[in-house]
Amino acid sequence: MPTIINHSGFDMSSGTRVLLLKGRYKDGVTNQRTITRVTHGVEEWNRKLSELVEEVLQPGERIYGTAGQRDMQKAIRLFKERQLSADYDQDTEAFYRKINARWSSCLMAETSQSLKTWLFDCDDIEQVIRVHGFLIREDIPFHRYQTKNGTHYIVQPFNRSILDEDLRTILHSNALALLVY
């Protein structure tokens, strides 16, 4: 039975988002696969997440979602840049054989974030204590949730130079929030 993480109080589903189903070898998956679903609103997000959980999810796989909304115009621009670049590849048709994956990739790109979100990925209690203390001390609002192996903090961007180097290594600037494992 999959575990669904409660993200109440944090907007995970409005606007344009990408859901990403991915298996991990360290979770026992032997045949790794990646499946994406693009959504454009709360109802579609809920429906597509339910479909992934009920019809597609296999043991050892996880479902992530873009923590921040995606900017369609930025993603379209990136898609067009990649499309033009592909015209100069040896196999000019390769880009089009995986066009849905190309579009999802553009939406998931850090440059396509509408409202930037960052994520601290804490794997042990010492990291949790240090990150939590830092966020409280600097008065940085956060959304915190437990994962299978640790804790995630989603935050809005701040001046990274005030972070210790070891905390910078666990800060991801294009947050994918864990939804289901």
Buried (B, 14 or more C-beta within 10 A) or exposed (E): EBEEBEBEEBBBBEBBBBBBBBBEEEBEBEEEEEBBBBBEEBEBBEEBBEEBBEEEBEEBBBBBBBBBBBBBEBBBBBBEEBBEEBEEEEEEEEBEEEEEEBBBBBBBBEEBBBEBBBBBBBEEEEBBEBBBEBBEEEEBEBBBBEBEEBBBBBBEEBEEEEBEEEBEEBBBEBBBBBBBB
